Amino acid sequence: MTVNSFDLVVIGAGPGGYVAAIRGAQNGLNVAIVEREHLGGICLNWGCIPTKALLRSSEVFHLMQRAGEFGLKASGIEYDLDAVVKRSRGVAAQLSGGIGHLMKKNKIKVFMGEAKLLGNSKVAVKAVKSNEELTAKNIIIATGARARELPGLEADGKLVWTYKHALNPPHMPKKLLVIGSGAIGIEFASFYNTLGAETTVVEVMERILPVEDAEIAALAKKQFVKQGMTILEGAMVKKLDRGNGKVTAHISVKGKVEKREFDTVISAVGIVGNVENLGLEAAGAKEDRSHITTDEFCKAAPGIYAIGDIAAPPWLAHKASHEGVMVADLIAGKHAHPVKPDSIAGCTYCQPQIASVGMTEAQAKEKGLAIKVGRFPFMANGKAIALGEPEGLIKTIFDAKTGELLGAHMVGAEVTELIQGYVIGRQLETTEEDLMNTVFPHPTLSEMMHESVLDAYDAALHF
């Protein structure tokens, strides 16, 4: 066993870990990173990136079927699922290789193996060929999370899938059941539904997309149903009977259990943090329901930090990356600002896309705030009409007393790209006056953001 000494050791090379390592190196620290499986983590290899590649293929397929609307002719439109998946895996592989290059460029020592804390300044690395012991003044835990599996609904890779199986499917579903309507569940439901699977989504809460603004979720549901999806809200899958090439789901809907038959089930019922065998107790770090407890600066114990999905929500890649930068700066003695969870945008890349930041209308009212709400529909925007994407809405919520932008919520084409405008606005503590006086380019979808602000103050121009 060899001993290596570093200023910073990062455990986990996902979007939180590898970014933390790079920023640490940029700050002049001697950095090592430990990864047990893939550089880039789940996000790059089995999450954010390959799912977006799949969804892009389904989007193009959907547009090809609409060719006639654009004065174009196309016949015999088909897809090759194996080729679609191959492209997705290729995109992930390309970017994963890029992470390796970034590690070399920044002179970060990479250890492939399983890490375990030996107190708050030592890490044991169990690799295939050898074991290492690393010492460091500071350690960042960025081990991420995995799919939660409920008793009786466990994945088998054939009939019942997790997101990993859905990314590299053994077959094309004909009748698909998706359990859970968060971002992961809805994205896979959208992908397979677009390719022709008869898709049913079951959500235990009273409405799908439960973290989104209720009005936005309702509009999204309307589009999903229009596309042929079956949506069961306030429902629960109690049991799965697995047979020869089929699954019988026992679904409780409003107290009554129904039996429905499917050939494929995707379970998307949340995540569980990867806290096992990390040696948290030895380091003085605490765990709460599979996630590490931290302060606002991601500190879990003296010399120990936890970022990304292993720590507090929201469990999003971009939040993990920003936390990684913040902690690396803090360790280097720089002034660092804690990440504000309510200023982190959430994006769902289904059809139509959904994006949001800040409070929903209901949350603002629950806080007892006097609010002004603005709305602007896609059907009143020239660029949306030209694109053939007239279905959608942009909604903004302001504090009636101060003009503070409390929240923004969108459903429609390209809203995952638009939301950043409001994120910047919140970061700069902009008011309605600032946004009203901003000149938005024409013709663009972004004009709807301006109009939604104007509408909150009864000044919309085109609706």
BASE-225651 format. One record per residue (C-alpha): residue number from 1; residue in one letter; z, y, x. Coordinates in Angstrom, 1 decimal. Layout:
REM residues N
PT,resi,resn,c3,c2,c1
PT,NUM,A,Z,Y,X .
...
***
This chain:
REM residues 463
PT,resi,resn,c3,c2,c1
PT,1,M,0.0,0.0,0.0 .
PT,2,T,-1.0,3.4,1.3 .
PT,3,V,0.8,6.7,0.6 .
PT,4,N,-1.1,9.8,-0.2 .
PT,5,S,0.4,13.3,-0.6 .
PT,6,F,-1.1,15.9,-2.8 .
PT,7,D,-0.3,19.3,-4.4 .
PT,8,L,-1.5,18.0,-7.8 .
PT,9,V,-2.2,14.6,-9.2 .
PT,10,V,-4.0,14.3,-12.6 .
PT,11,I,-3.8,11.1,-14.6 .
PT,12,G,-6.9,10.7,-16.8 .
PT,13,A,-10.4,12.1,-16.1 .
PT,14,G,-11.4,13.1,-19.6 .
PT,15,P,-12.3,16.7,-20.6 .
PT,16,G,-8.7,17.8,-20.1 .
PT,17,G,-8.0,16.0,-16.8 .
PT,18,Y,-11.2,16.5,-14.9 .
PT,19,V,-11.3,20.2,-15.8 .
PT,20,A,-7.6,20.6,-14.7 .
PT,21,A,-8.5,18.9,-11.4 .
PT,22,I,-11.5,21.2,-10.8 .
PT,23,R,-9.5,24.4,-11.6 .
PT,24,G,-6.7,23.1,-9.3 .
PT,25,A,-9.1,22.6,-6.5 .
PT,26,Q,-10.6,26.1,-7.1 .
PT,27,N,-7.1,27.5,-6.8 .
PT,28,G,-6.8,26.0,-3.3 .
PT,29,L,-4.7,23.0,-4.3 .
PT,30,N,-5.1,19.5,-2.7 .
PT,31,V,-5.9,17.5,-5.8 .
PT,32,A,-6.2,13.8,-6.7 .
PT,33,I,-7.3,12.3,-10.1 .
PT,34,V,-6.7,8.8,-11.4 .
PT,35,E,-8.9,7.2,-14.0 .
PT,36,R,-8.7,3.6,-15.2 .
PT,37,E,-12.1,3.4,-16.9 .
PT,38,H,-14.7,6.2,-17.0 .
PT,39,L,-15.0,9.6,-15.4 .
PT,40,G,-15.4,11.9,-18.4 .
PT,41,G,-13.0,9.9,-20.6 .
PT,42,I,-13.6,9.0,-24.2 .
PT,43,C,-15.1,12.3,-25.1 .
PT,44,L,-18.0,12.1,-22.8 .
PT,45,N,-18.5,8.3,-22.8 .
PT,46,W,-17.5,7.2,-26.3 .
PT,47,G,-16.8,10.4,-28.3 .
PT,48,C,-18.1,13.9,-28.5 .
PT,49,I,-21.3,13.6,-26.5 .
PT,50,P,-22.8,10.3,-27.6 .
PT,51,T,-22.0,10.9,-31.2 .
PT,52,K,-23.8,14.3,-31.1 .
PT,53,A,-26.8,12.4,-29.5 .
PT,54,L,-26.8,10.0,-32.4 .
PT,55,L,-26.5,12.8,-35.0 .
PT,56,R,-29.4,14.7,-33.4 .
PT,57,S,-31.6,11.6,-33.9 .
PT,58,S,-30.5,11.4,-37.6 .
PT,59,E,-31.1,15.1,-38.0 .
PT,60,V,-34.7,14.8,-36.7 .
PT,61,F,-35.3,11.8,-38.9 .
PT,62,H,-34.1,13.8,-41.9 .
PT,63,L,-36.4,16.7,-41.0 .
PT,64,M,-39.3,14.3,-40.6 .
PT,65,Q,-38.8,13.1,-44.1 .
PT,66,R,-39.0,16.7,-45.3 .
PT,67,A,-42.2,17.5,-43.5 .
PT,68,G,-44.1,18.3,-46.7 .
PT,69,E,-41.7,21.2,-47.4 .
PT,70,F,-42.9,22.9,-44.2 .
PT,71,G,-46.6,22.3,-44.9 .
PT,72,L,-46.7,19.4,-42.5 .
PT,73,K,-48.0,15.8,-43.0 .
PT,74,A,-46.2,12.8,-41.7 .
PT,75,S,-46.4,9.2,-42.9 .
PT,76,G,-44.8,5.9,-42.0 .
PT,77,I,-41.6,7.5,-40.8 .
PT,78,E,-39.3,5.0,-39.3 .
PT,79,Y,-36.5,4.7,-36.8 .
PT,80,D,-35.6,2.3,-34.1 .
PT,81,L,-31.8,1.9,-34.1 .
PT,82,D,-31.8,0.3,-30.6 .
PT,83,A,-33.8,3.1,-29.2 .
PT,84,V,-31.5,5.7,-30.9 .
PT,85,V,-28.5,4.1,-29.4 .
PT,86,K,-30.2,3.7,-26.0 .
PT,87,R,-30.8,7.5,-25.9 .
PT,88,S,-27.2,8.2,-26.9 .
PT,89,R,-25.9,5.9,-24.1 .
PT,90,G,-28.3,7.5,-21.6 .
PT,91,V,-27.0,11.0,-22.4 .
PT,92,A,-23.4,9.8,-21.9 .
PT,93,A,-24.3,8.1,-18.6 .
PT,94,Q,-26.1,11.1,-17.3 .
PT,95,L,-23.1,13.4,-17.9 .
PT,96,S,-20.6,10.8,-16.6 .
PT,97,G,-22.5,10.7,-13.3 .
PT,98,G,-22.3,14.5,-13.2 .
PT,99,I,-18.5,14.4,-13.3 .
PT,100,G,-18.5,12.3,-10.2 .
PT,101,H,-20.7,14.9,-8.5 .
PT,102,L,-18.2,17.6,-9.5 .
PT,103,M,-15.3,15.7,-8.1 .
PT,104,K,-17.1,15.4,-4.7 .
PT,105,K,-18.2,19.0,-4.8 .
PT,106,N,-14.6,20.2,-5.3 .
PT,107,K,-13.2,17.7,-2.7 .
PT,108,I,-11.1,16.0,-5.3 .
PT,109,K,-9.9,12.5,-4.4 .
PT,110,V,-10.7,10.0,-7.1 .
PT,111,F,-8.6,6.8,-7.6 .
PT,112,M,-10.0,4.3,-10.1 .
PT,113,G,-7.1,2.3,-11.5 .
PT,114,E,-4.0,2.4,-13.8 .
PT,115,A,-1.4,5.0,-13.1 .
PT,116,K,2.4,4.8,-13.6 .
PT,117,L,5.0,7.5,-12.9 .
PT,118,L,7.7,6.7,-10.4 .
PT,119,G,9.9,9.6,-11.2 .
PT,120,N,8.6,13.2,-11.4 .
PT,121,S,6.8,13.4,-8.0 .
PT,122,K,5.3,9.9,-7.5 .
PT,123,V,2.5,8.0,-9.1 .
PT,124,A,1.7,4.3,-8.5 .
PT,125,V,-2.0,3.4,-8.9 .
PT,126,K,-2.9,-0.2,-9.6 .
PT,127,A,-6.5,-0.7,-8.7 .
PT,128,V,-8.7,-3.9,-8.7 .
PT,129,K,-8.7,-4.3,-4.9 .
PT,130,S,-5.6,-2.4,-3.8 .
PT,131,N,-2.5,-0.5,-4.8 .
PT,132,E,-1.8,3.1,-3.9 .
PT,133,E,1.2,5.4,-4.1 .
PT,134,L,0.6,9.1,-4.6 .
PT,135,T,3.1,11.8,-4.1 .
PT,136,A,2.7,15.3,-5.7 .
PT,137,K,4.7,18.4,-6.4 .
PT,138,N,3.0,18.5,-9.8 .
PT,139,I,1.6,15.8,-12.1 .
PT,140,I,-0.6,16.4,-15.2 .
PT,141,I,-0.8,13.6,-17.7 .
PT,142,A,-4.2,13.6,-19.6 .
PT,143,T,-4.4,10.0,-20.7 .
PT,144,G,-5.9,10.8,-24.1 .
PT,145,A,-5.8,8.7,-27.2 .
PT,146,R,-7.4,5.8,-29.0 .
PT,147,A,-8.3,4.9,-32.6 .
PT,148,R,-5.4,4.1,-34.8 .
PT,149,E,-5.6,0.6,-36.4 .
PT,150,L,-3.7,-0.1,-39.6 .
PT,151,P,-2.3,-3.5,-40.4 .
PT,152,G,-4.9,-5.6,-42.2 .
PT,153,L,-7.7,-3.2,-41.3 .
PT,154,E,-8.0,-4.0,-37.6 .
PT,155,A,-11.4,-3.9,-36.1 .
PT,156,D,-13.2,-7.1,-35.0 .
PT,157,G,-16.4,-5.5,-33.7 .
PT,158,K,-18.6,-7.5,-36.2 .
PT,159,L,-17.6,-6.6,-39.7 .
PT,160,V,-15.0,-3.9,-39.1 .
PT,161,W,-15.7,-1.3,-36.5 .
PT,162,T,-13.9,1.5,-34.7 .
PT,163,Y,-15.9,4.5,-33.4 .
PT,164,K,-16.8,2.6,-30.2 .
PT,165,H,-18.5,-0.2,-32.2 .
PT,166,A,-20.2,2.4,-34.4 .
PT,167,L,-21.6,4.1,-31.3 .
PT,168,N,-23.2,0.8,-30.1 .
PT,169,P,-23.6,-1.1,-33.4 .
PT,170,P,-24.3,-4.8,-33.5 .
PT,171,H,-26.4,-4.3,-36.7 .
PT,172,M,-27.6,-1.5,-39.0 .
PT,173,P,-25.2,-1.4,-42.0 .
PT,174,K,-26.7,-1.8,-45.5 .
PT,175,K,-23.5,-1.2,-47.4 .
PT,176,L,-21.0,0.8,-45.4 .
PT,177,L,-17.4,1.7,-46.1 .
PT,178,V,-15.9,4.5,-44.1 .
PT,179,I,-12.1,4.7,-44.2 .
PT,180,G,-11.0,8.2,-43.5 .
PT,181,S,-12.8,11.5,-44.0 .
PT,182,G,-11.7,13.5,-40.9 .
PT,183,A,-14.3,14.6,-38.4 .
PT,184,I,-15.0,11.1,-36.9 .
PT,185,G,-15.3,9.4,-40.3 .
PT,186,I,-17.5,12.0,-41.8 .
PT,187,E,-19.8,12.2,-38.8 .
PT,188,F,-20.4,8.5,-38.8 .
PT,189,A,-20.8,8.4,-42.6 .
PT,190,S,-23.4,11.2,-42.3 .
PT,191,F,-25.3,9.4,-39.5 .
PT,192,Y,-25.6,6.0,-41.2 .
PT,193,N,-26.1,7.5,-44.6 .
PT,194,T,-29.1,9.5,-43.3 .
PT,195,L,-30.6,6.3,-41.8 .
PT,196,G,-30.4,4.7,-45.2 .
PT,197,A,-27.0,2.9,-45.4 .
PT,198,E,-25.4,2.9,-48.8 .
PT,199,T,-22.3,4.7,-47.8 .
PT,200,T,-18.8,5.0,-49.4 .
PT,201,V,-16.1,7.2,-48.0 .
PT,202,V,-12.4,6.6,-48.9 .
PT,203,E,-9.8,9.3,-48.3 .
PT,204,V,-6.1,8.8,-49.0 .
PT,205,M,-5.6,12.5,-49.5 .
PT,206,E,-6.6,14.3,-52.7 .
PT,207,R,-9.8,15.6,-51.1 .
PT,208,I,-12.0,14.8,-48.2 .
PT,209,L,-11.9,16.9,-45.0 .
PT,210,P,-8.2,17.6,-45.7 .
PT,211,V,-7.7,20.0,-42.8 .
PT,212,E,-10.5,22.2,-43.9 .
PT,213,D,-10.4,25.1,-46.4 .
PT,214,A,-10.5,23.5,-49.9 .
PT,215,E,-13.6,25.6,-51.0 .
PT,216,I,-15.6,24.6,-47.9 .
PT,217,A,-14.6,20.9,-48.3 .
PT,218,A,-15.7,21.0,-52.0 .
PT,219,L,-19.1,22.4,-51.0 .
PT,220,A,-19.5,19.8,-48.3 .
PT,221,K,-18.6,17.0,-50.7 .
PT,222,K,-21.3,18.3,-53.2 .
PT,223,Q,-23.9,18.0,-50.5 .
PT,224,F,-22.7,14.5,-49.4 .
PT,225,V,-22.9,13.2,-53.0 .
PT,226,K,-26.4,14.8,-53.3 .
PT,227,Q,-27.4,12.8,-50.2 .
PT,228,G,-26.3,9.6,-51.9 .
PT,229,M,-22.8,9.1,-50.6 .
PT,230,T,-20.0,7.8,-52.8 .
PT,231,I,-16.7,9.7,-52.2 .
PT,232,L,-13.4,8.3,-53.3 .
PT,233,E,-10.5,10.8,-53.0 .
PT,234,G,-6.8,10.0,-53.5 .
PT,235,A,-7.7,6.4,-52.7 .
PT,236,M,-6.4,3.8,-50.3 .
PT,237,V,-7.9,0.6,-48.9 .
PT,238,K,-5.1,-1.9,-49.4 .
PT,239,K,-6.7,-5.0,-48.0 .
PT,240,L,-9.9,-6.3,-46.5 .
PT,241,D,-11.1,-9.9,-47.2 .
PT,242,R,-13.6,-10.9,-44.5 .
PT,243,G,-16.2,-13.5,-45.2 .
PT,244,N,-19.5,-14.7,-43.9 .
PT,245,G,-21.3,-11.4,-43.2 .
PT,246,K,-19.4,-9.4,-45.8 .
PT,247,V,-16.1,-7.7,-46.5 .
PT,248,T,-14.4,-7.3,-49.8 .
PT,249,A,-12.3,-4.2,-49.9 .
PT,250,H,-9.4,-3.8,-52.2 .
PT,251,I,-9.4,-0.1,-53.0 .
PT,252,S,-6.6,1.6,-54.9 .
PT,253,V,-8.0,4.5,-56.9 .
PT,254,K,-5.5,6.5,-59.0 .
PT,255,G,-3.2,3.4,-59.2 .
PT,256,K,-5.9,0.9,-60.1 .
PT,257,V,-7.2,-1.6,-57.6 .
PT,258,E,-10.9,-2.1,-57.4 .
PT,259,K,-12.8,-4.8,-55.4 .
PT,260,R,-15.9,-3.5,-53.7 .
PT,261,E,-18.2,-5.5,-51.3 .
PT,262,F,-19.6,-4.2,-48.1 .
PT,263,D,-21.3,-5.6,-45.0 .
PT,264,T,-19.7,-3.1,-42.6 .
PT,265,V,-16.5,-1.1,-42.5 .
PT,266,I,-15.7,1.8,-40.1 .
PT,267,S,-12.0,2.6,-39.7 .
PT,268,A,-11.4,6.3,-38.8 .
PT,269,V,-7.8,6.7,-39.8 .
PT,270,G,-6.5,8.9,-36.9 .
PT,271,I,-5.5,8.4,-33.3 .
PT,272,V,-2.6,7.0,-31.2 .
PT,273,G,-1.7,8.5,-27.9 .
PT,274,N,-2.1,6.4,-24.7 .
PT,275,V,1.6,6.5,-23.7 .
PT,276,E,2.1,2.8,-22.9 .
PT,277,N,3.3,1.9,-19.4 .
PT,278,L,3.1,5.4,-18.1 .
PT,279,G,6.7,5.5,-16.9 .
PT,280,L,7.6,8.5,-19.0 .
PT,281,E,11.4,7.8,-19.0 .
PT,282,A,11.5,7.6,-15.2 .
PT,283,A,10.0,11.1,-15.1 .
PT,284,G,12.2,12.5,-17.8 .
PT,285,A,9.4,13.1,-20.3 .
PT,286,K,9.9,12.4,-24.0 .
PT,287,E,7.6,10.8,-26.5 .
PT,288,D,7.3,11.5,-30.3 .
PT,289,R,5.1,9.1,-32.3 .
PT,290,S,2.9,8.2,-29.4 .
PT,291,H,2.5,11.8,-28.2 .
PT,292,I,4.3,13.5,-25.3 .
PT,293,T,6.6,16.4,-26.2 .
PT,294,T,5.9,19.7,-24.3 .
PT,295,D,6.7,23.4,-24.3 .
PT,296,E,4.1,26.0,-25.0 .
PT,297,F,2.9,25.8,-21.4 .
PT,298,C,2.4,22.0,-21.7 .
PT,299,K,5.5,21.2,-19.6 .
PT,300,A,7.0,17.9,-20.4 .
PT,301,A,9.6,17.6,-17.6 .
PT,302,P,10.2,19.2,-14.2 .
PT,303,G,6.9,18.9,-12.3 .
PT,304,I,5.3,17.0,-15.2 .
PT,305,Y,2.7,18.4,-17.7 .
PT,306,A,0.9,16.8,-20.6 .
PT,307,I,-2.4,18.1,-22.0 .
PT,308,G,-5.1,17.1,-24.5 .
PT,309,D,-4.8,14.3,-27.0 .
PT,310,I,-1.7,12.9,-25.4 .
PT,311,A,0.2,16.1,-26.3 .
PT,312,A,0.3,18.3,-29.5 .
PT,313,P,-2.5,18.8,-31.9 .
PT,314,P,-5.2,19.9,-32.5 .
PT,315,W,-6.7,16.9,-30.8 .
PT,316,L,-9.9,18.5,-29.6 .
PT,317,A,-11.8,18.3,-26.3 .
PT,318,H,-12.1,22.0,-25.9 .
PT,319,K,-8.4,22.5,-26.4 .
PT,320,A,-7.7,19.9,-23.8 .
PT,321,S,-10.0,21.6,-21.3 .
PT,322,H,-8.4,25.0,-21.9 .
PT,323,E,-4.9,23.5,-21.5 .
PT,324,G,-6.1,22.0,-18.2 .
PT,325,V,-7.2,25.3,-16.9 .
PT,326,M,-4.0,27.0,-18.1 .
PT,327,V,-1.7,24.5,-16.4 .
PT,328,A,-3.7,24.4,-13.1 .
PT,329,D,-3.4,28.2,-13.0 .
PT,330,L,0.3,28.1,-13.8 .
PT,331,I,0.8,25.5,-10.9 .
PT,332,A,-1.1,27.8,-8.6 .
PT,333,G,1.3,30.7,-9.4 .
PT,334,K,-1.2,32.6,-11.5 .
PT,335,H,-0.3,34.4,-14.7 .
PT,336,A,-1.2,32.0,-17.5 .
PT,337,H,-1.4,32.5,-21.3 .
PT,338,P,-0.3,29.6,-23.6 .
PT,339,V,-3.0,28.1,-25.8 .
PT,340,K,-2.7,29.2,-29.4 .
PT,341,P,-3.5,26.2,-31.6 .
PT,342,D,-4.5,28.4,-34.6 .
PT,343,S,-7.2,30.1,-32.5 .
PT,344,I,-8.9,26.7,-31.6 .
PT,345,A,-12.0,26.1,-33.6 .
PT,346,G,-12.7,22.8,-35.3 .
PT,347,C,-16.3,21.5,-35.7 .
PT,348,T,-17.7,18.6,-37.6 .
PT,349,Y,-21.3,17.8,-36.8 .
PT,350,C,-22.4,16.1,-40.1 .
PT,351,Q,-25.1,17.3,-42.4 .
PT,352,P,-24.2,20.0,-43.4 .
PT,353,Q,-22.2,21.1,-40.4 .
PT,354,I,-18.6,22.3,-40.9 .
PT,355,A,-16.7,24.7,-38.7 .
PT,356,S,-13.4,26.7,-38.9 .
PT,357,V,-10.8,28.7,-37.1 .
PT,358,G,-7.4,30.0,-38.2 .
PT,359,M,-5.7,29.9,-41.6 .
PT,360,T,-7.3,28.5,-44.7 .
PT,361,E,-6.9,30.6,-47.9 .
PT,362,A,-4.2,28.2,-49.1 .
PT,363,Q,-2.2,28.5,-45.8 .
PT,364,A,-2.4,32.3,-45.9 .
PT,365,K,-1.1,32.4,-49.5 .
PT,366,E,1.7,29.9,-48.6 .
PT,367,K,2.9,32.4,-46.0 .
PT,368,G,3.1,35.0,-48.7 .
PT,369,L,0.4,37.2,-47.1 .
PT,370,A,-1.6,39.7,-49.1 .
PT,371,I,-5.2,38.8,-48.3 .
PT,372,K,-8.8,39.8,-48.8 .
PT,373,V,-11.4,37.0,-48.9 .
PT,374,G,-15.1,37.5,-48.2 .
PT,375,R,-17.9,35.0,-49.0 .
PT,376,F,-21.6,35.0,-48.2 .
PT,377,P,-24.0,32.1,-49.3 .
PT,378,F,-26.8,30.8,-47.1 .
PT,379,M,-29.2,31.2,-50.1 .
PT,380,A,-29.0,35.0,-49.6 .
PT,381,N,-29.9,34.9,-45.9 .
PT,382,G,-33.5,35.3,-44.8 .
PT,383,K,-33.2,33.1,-41.7 .
PT,384,A,-31.6,30.3,-43.7 .
PT,385,I,-34.4,30.4,-46.3 .
PT,386,A,-37.0,30.4,-43.5 .
PT,387,L,-35.3,27.4,-41.9 .
PT,388,G,-35.3,25.5,-45.2 .
PT,389,E,-31.5,25.4,-45.1 .
PT,390,P,-30.3,27.4,-48.2 .
PT,391,E,-27.2,25.4,-48.8 .
PT,392,G,-24.0,26.7,-47.3 .
PT,393,L,-21.3,29.3,-47.2 .
PT,394,I,-19.4,31.5,-44.8 .
PT,395,K,-15.9,32.5,-45.8 .
PT,396,T,-13.6,35.0,-44.1 .
PT,397,I,-9.9,35.7,-44.7 .
PT,398,F,-8.2,39.0,-43.7 .
PT,399,D,-4.7,40.4,-43.8 .
PT,400,A,-5.0,43.1,-46.5 .
PT,401,K,-2.4,45.3,-44.8 .
PT,402,T,-3.5,45.1,-41.2 .
PT,403,G,-7.2,44.0,-41.3 .
PT,404,E,-6.4,41.1,-39.0 .
PT,405,L,-8.9,38.2,-39.2 .
PT,406,L,-6.7,35.4,-40.3 .
PT,407,G,-9.3,32.7,-40.7 .
PT,408,A,-13.0,31.9,-40.9 .
PT,409,H,-14.5,28.8,-42.5 .
PT,410,M,-18.2,27.7,-42.7 .
PT,411,V,-20.4,25.0,-44.1 .
PT,412,G,-24.1,24.8,-43.5 .
PT,413,A,-26.8,24.7,-40.8 .
PT,414,E,-25.7,25.5,-37.2 .
PT,415,V,-22.3,26.7,-38.2 .
PT,416,T,-20.8,24.9,-35.2 .
PT,417,E,-22.6,27.4,-33.0 .
PT,418,L,-21.8,30.4,-35.2 .
PT,419,I,-18.0,29.9,-35.3 .
PT,420,Q,-17.5,31.1,-31.8 .
PT,421,G,-18.2,34.6,-32.9 .
PT,422,Y,-15.0,34.6,-35.0 .
PT,423,V,-13.1,32.8,-32.3 .
PT,424,I,-13.8,35.6,-29.9 .
PT,425,G,-12.9,38.1,-32.6 .
PT,426,R,-9.5,36.5,-33.0 .
PT,427,Q,-8.9,36.3,-29.3 .
PT,428,L,-9.7,40.1,-29.0 .
PT,429,E,-7.4,40.8,-32.1 .
PT,430,T,-10.3,42.4,-33.9 .
PT,431,T,-10.0,43.9,-37.3 .
PT,432,E,-12.3,44.1,-40.2 .
PT,433,E,-13.4,47.6,-39.1 .
PT,434,D,-14.5,46.3,-35.7 .
PT,435,L,-16.6,43.5,-37.3 .
PT,436,M,-18.1,45.9,-39.9 .
PT,437,N,-19.2,48.2,-37.2 .
PT,438,T,-20.8,45.5,-35.1 .
PT,439,V,-24.6,45.3,-35.3 .
PT,440,F,-25.8,41.7,-35.9 .
PT,441,P,-29.4,40.9,-35.0 .
PT,442,H,-32.0,40.2,-37.7 .
PT,443,P,-33.2,37.8,-38.8 .
PT,444,T,-30.4,35.4,-37.8 .
PT,445,L,-27.9,33.2,-39.5 .
PT,446,S,-25.2,35.3,-37.8 .
PT,447,E,-25.9,38.1,-40.2 .
PT,448,M,-24.0,36.1,-42.8 .
PT,449,M,-20.9,36.5,-40.7 .
PT,450,H,-21.2,40.2,-41.0 .
PT,451,E,-21.9,40.1,-44.7 .
PT,452,S,-18.9,37.8,-45.3 .
PT,453,V,-16.7,40.4,-43.7 .
PT,454,L,-18.3,43.2,-45.7 .
PT,455,D,-17.8,41.1,-48.9 .
PT,456,A,-14.1,40.9,-48.3 .
PT,457,Y,-14.0,44.7,-48.7 .
PT,458,D,-16.5,44.8,-51.6 .
PT,459,A,-19.3,46.1,-49.3 .
PT,460,A,-21.7,43.2,-49.0 .
PT,461,L,-25.3,44.5,-48.8 .
PT,462,H,-27.4,41.4,-49.7 .
PT,463,F,-25.4,39.6,-52.3 .
***
